[in-house]
Every structure is written in C-alpha cells, then in structure tokens.
C-alpha cells in the first residue's frame, strides 16, 4: 500500500468516527528519553471506515528513521538554503511508524522523538512545525478542534503539550496544566455536553509515562500504576477534559 493512499483514508475518515490519541514519555536516569505521539484509528477500520470500492488487501508496516533519510538525501539537502537546511536538520531525532492492515483492521501512526532533557522535550512541536515532509502531513491540522482551524496556520503541527508543565528528577515527576491552559479550557467549555453523549467518546486521549525508578506515591486518582511500579497510564475522553481541565495533573514521588 502506498503512503499517499493511506493519507486519503485518513483525510476522508478522521472526523467520521472515533480515534485514540496516545502520548508516551520514557525517561532515562540522566533525564533524556523518548517522547511519542500516536493516532490509533483501528476502531474506524473495524467499523468499515476504509473505502469499499477498494477490494484489494492493503498492508503497510513501515518505520521511517529521519536521521537515515537525511543521510541518504544529503546531496539534495545541501542544495537548499541555509535556513531550510537548518530547519530540516531538526528531524534527525525523529522517527515515524506507520501500520495499516485491511485484513487485521489496524490503522496506526506514531511519531517518536529522542530528547536530551526536559528543555529539549519541550521543543518537539517547534522542531516539527513548518516541515514540508509529506509523511507528516496527516498530523497537521487533522487533530485540531474545528474552532481552531480557521485561526491556525496551515502548516501548524498540533501541540498537545502547549498548556502543560512537565518536570522530572530523581525524587519526583510532575505534570500540570498551566493557569493559561485552565483559562482557555473554561472559555471553550461546552456546557451542553453530557456524559452519555456518543460524541463525548469520539476522541479518546491516553497518556503513558515510564521511569527508571519505582513509584512510591501518585497524587491523581485518575491514574493506573503499571505492574512493575515504574510507570503510569491515564485515559480520558472529551467529556472528562471538558469538565475537568486538570484531569491529567499528577505528582509522582519515587522510592529512594
């Protein structure tokens, strides 16, 4: 299955049925780690969201390592302007995984980013914005609420961490929404949304954090501790976040 055909499926169906957006951060002892942002639309595939006119089995299972791609295309990149060369060099720490299978009804995409520290982690969105790479197009503008589309630049990359502050040390991990984030959430709150409204579950958000240390305590009851006590998971739908902007706030203390 060609990547361009995959884009057609995404574009035509993303807002027609539900999807799951997953963020994951894996920390190393030195503060470095890997951040990933993924979309899982397998449920859409199981509901018959793919094109009925295409009777062929479509399968793709691909990992694009941008550092290798930049090396392979270095001669072409060298012909670009210095500004464009600097911008595209930001991709060296990224990788993109695509899995689409019409037989097992799976449709997933995941962008991984290797960061050096928390400050570098916060540059994830900055390094991807404005990149003219077709494999990244599906993430540009497709995940934003319709209310944001008109005011957003065409090449903006969705920034799910814009209103969160994340810290990590040997003693603890924290992730909290900012005052500005709460203000924005309250301003855009949909008071007509009900818990049993099917639309509330159209988009689900999941967060997973893993650490090199064992967890001693977790402040948020909307959190599941992983079996090895070295990670947590949080999950919410649109209703949860609509009525509780601080749903994902968490303070984790580690064992000595």
C-alpha positions in Angstrom: 0.0 0.0 0.0 1.5 3.4 -1.0 1.7 6.1 1.7 -0.3 8.5 -0.4 -3.3 6.0 -0.4 -3.0 5.9 3.4 -3.3 9.7 3.5 -6.5 9.5 1.5 -8.0 7.1 4.1 -7.0 9.4 7.0 -8.3 12.6 5.4 -11.7 11.1 4.5 -12.5 9.4 7.7 -10.7 11.1 10.7 -13.8 13.1 11.7 -16.4 10.5 10.8 -15.7 8.1 13.7 -13.7 7.8 16.9 -9.9 7.6 17.3 -7.4 7.4 20.2 -4.6 9.9 20.6 -1.7 8.5 22.7 1.2 10.4 24.2 4.0 8.5 25.9 7.3 9.6 27.5 10.0 7.2 28.6 12.6 8.7 30.9 16.2 7.6 31.4 18.2 8.3 34.6 20.1 11.2 33.0 16.8 13.0 32.1 16.9 12.1 28.4 14.3 9.8 26.9 11.8 9.3 24.1 8.5 11.1 23.5 5.9 9.7 21.2 2.6 10.9 19.8 0.3 8.4 18.2 -3.0 8.0 16.5 -4.9 4.7 16.6 -7.9 4.5 14.1 -8.3 0.8 14.2 -11.8 1.1 15.5 -12.7 3.1 12.4 -11.3 0.3 10.3 -13.3 -2.3 12.2 -16.5 -0.2 11.6 -15.9 -0.3 7.8 -14.3 3.1 7.5 -12.0 2.1 4.7 -13.0 2.5 1.1 -15.5 -0.2 0.0 -14.5 0.4 -3.6 -11.0 -1.0 -3.0 -11.3 -4.8 -2.9 -7.5 -5.3 -2.6 -5.8 -6.1 0.7 -3.8 -3.1 1.7 -0.9 -3.6 4.1 1.9 -1.3 5.2 4.3 -1.7 8.2 7.0 0.9 7.9 9.4 2.7 10.2 11.0 5.9 8.8 14.1 6.9 10.7 14.7 10.5 9.7 18.4 10.5 10.6 18.9 7.8 7.9 16.7 9.7 5.4 18.7 12.9 5.9 21.9 11.0 5.3 20.5 9.4 2.1 19.3 12.7 0.8 22.3 14.8 2.0 23.3 15.8 -1.5 19.8 17.2 -2.3 19.6 18.9 1.1 22.9 20.6 0.5 21.3 22.5 -2.4 18.7 24.1 -0.1 19.1 27.5 1.5 21.0 27.6 4.8 17.7 28.3 6.6 16.0 25.3 5.1 19.0 23.1 5.8 18.9 24.2 9.5 15.1 23.5 9.7 15.2 20.1 8.2 18.2 19.1 10.4 15.7 19.3 13.3 14.2 16.0 12.1 17.3 13.9 12.9 16.0 12.9 16.3 12.6 11.8 14.9 11.1 8.6 13.6 7.7 7.8 12.1 6.0 4.5 12.3 3.0 3.6 10.1 0.9 0.4 10.3 -2.1 -0.1 8.1 -3.6 -3.5 7.5 -7.0 -4.0 5.9 -7.0 -7.7 7.0 -6.5 -7.3 10.7 -8.3 -3.9 10.6 -5.4 -1.8 12.0 -4.6 1.8 11.2 -1.9 3.4 13.3 0.7 6.2 13.1 3.2 7.2 15.7 5.9 9.9 15.7 8.8 9.2 18.1 11.3 11.9 19.3 14.5 11.3 21.2 15.2 14.2 23.6 18.2 15.1 25.7 16.4 16.7 28.6 13.1 18.4 29.6 14.0 21.6 27.7 14.7 19.6 24.6 11.5 17.7 25.1 9.6 21.0 25.0 11.0 21.7 21.5 9.1 18.7 20.0 6.4 20.9 18.5 8.8 23.7 17.4 11.0 21.2 15.5 8.1 19.7 13.6 6.3 22.9 12.7 6.7 24.1 9.2 8.4 20.9 8.0 7.5 20.2 4.4 7.5 16.4 4.7 4.5 14.5 3.2 4.7 11.7 5.7 4.0 14.3 8.5 1.0 15.9 6.7 -1.6 13.7 8.4 -0.7 15.3 11.8 -1.0 18.9 10.5 -4.4 20.3 11.2 -6.3 16.9 11.4 -6.3 16.6 15.1 -7.4 20.2 16.0 -10.9 21.1 17.1 -12.8 22.8 14.3 -12.9 26.0 16.3 -9.1 26.3 16.0 -8.8 25.5 12.3 -9.7 29.0 11.0 -7.2 30.8 13.2 -4.3 28.3 12.8 -1.6 28.5 10.2 -1.9 25.8 7.5 1.4 24.2 8.5 1.0 24.3 12.2 1.7 21.0 14.0 -0.7 20.1 16.8 0.8 20.9 20.2 -0.8 18.8 22.9 1.8 19.9 25.5 1.4 23.7 25.0 -0.5 24.2 28.2 1.3 21.7 30.4 4.4 22.0 32.5 6.4 18.8 33.0 9.3 18.2 35.4 11.4 15.1 36.2 14.1 14.5 38.8 15.4 11.6 40.9 12.8 12.4 43.6 9.7 13.0 41.6 7.8 13.6 38.3 5.1 16.3 37.9 2.8 17.2 35.0 0.3 20.1 35.5 -1.8 22.3 33.3 -0.9 26.0 33.4 -3.2 28.8 34.5 -3.4 29.9 30.9 -4.5 26.4 29.9 -7.2 26.3 32.5 -8.4 29.7 31.4 -8.6 28.6 27.8 -10.4 25.4 28.7 -13.0 27.2 30.8 -13.5 29.7 28.0 -14.1 26.9 25.4 -16.1 24.7 27.8 -19.2 23.1 26.2 -21.9 23.2 28.9 -24.3 21.2 26.6 -22.0 18.1 26.6 -23.4 15.2 28.5 -21.6 12.1 29.8 -23.8 9.7 27.9 -23.5 11.7 24.6 -21.8 9.4 22.0 -19.9 12.5 20.7 -18.1 12.7 24.0 -16.3 9.5 23.3 -15.4 10.3 19.6 -11.8 11.2 20.6 -10.1 9.5 23.5 -6.8 10.7 25.0 -4.3 8.4 26.7 -1.0 9.2 28.4 1.7 6.8 29.5 4.8 7.7 31.4 7.6 5.3 32.3 10.6 5.9 34.6 13.9 4.3 35.7 12.7 4.4 39.3 10.0 2.7 41.3 6.9 4.7 42.2 6.2 5.4 45.9 3.1 7.6 45.5 0.7 9.1 42.9 -1.4 12.1 43.6 -4.1 11.6 40.9 -6.8 9.0 41.3 -7.4 9.0 37.6 -4.2 7.1 37.2 -3.3 3.5 36.8 0.1 2.3 38.1 1.8 -0.2 35.8 2.6 -3.7 37.2 6.3 -3.0 37.6 5.7 0.2 39.6 7.8 2.1 37.1 5.1 3.8 35.1 1.6 5.1 34.9 -1.3 5.4 32.5 -4.1 7.9 32.3 -7.1 7.9 30.0 -9.9 10.4 29.3 -12.5 11.3 26.7 -13.7 14.7 25.6 -16.3 14.8 28.4 -13.7 14.2 31.1 -11.4 17.0 29.8 -14.4 19.4 29.1 -15.5 19.4 32.7 -12.1 18.9 34.4 -9.2 20.6 32.7 -6.9 19.3 35.4 -7.9 15.7 34.8 -4.3 14.7 33.8 -2.5 16.7 36.6 -0.2 14.4 38.5 2.6 14.4 41.1 4.6 11.2 41.4 7.2 10.5 44.1 9.8 7.8 43.6 11.3 5.4 46.1 14.7 6.2 47.5 
